[in-house]
Amino acid sequence: MTEKTKRIIATIAAEQGITSEEVEHEMMEAIRAGMSSSDPRAQALWKQICPDGKEPDLETFLTFMANRVDMMMDEQYPKKKGKNTICS
């Protein structure tokens, strides 16, 4: 796991008053629950995250979701001359 991911998990743990290990455990439980969903939209998303059908590690999952959020933000708030239009 990268240092950045460890810091993110540590921050969440501190905010929630639990250990980093508990955060990791809860995240993995959420991943397992999501992967077992019968919702076709959820299954389509999981095929993008882990095309081989194997459970992703936290790093893979968090990287995918961060990239997805970035993409959605870019679509909603197009950049202008290298700057986000909200901030310029």
Secondary structure by P-SEA (a helix, b strand, c coil): ccaaaaaaaaaaaaaacccaaaaaaaaaaaaaaaaacccaaaaaaaaaaccccccccaaaaaaaaaaaaaaaaaaacccccccccccc
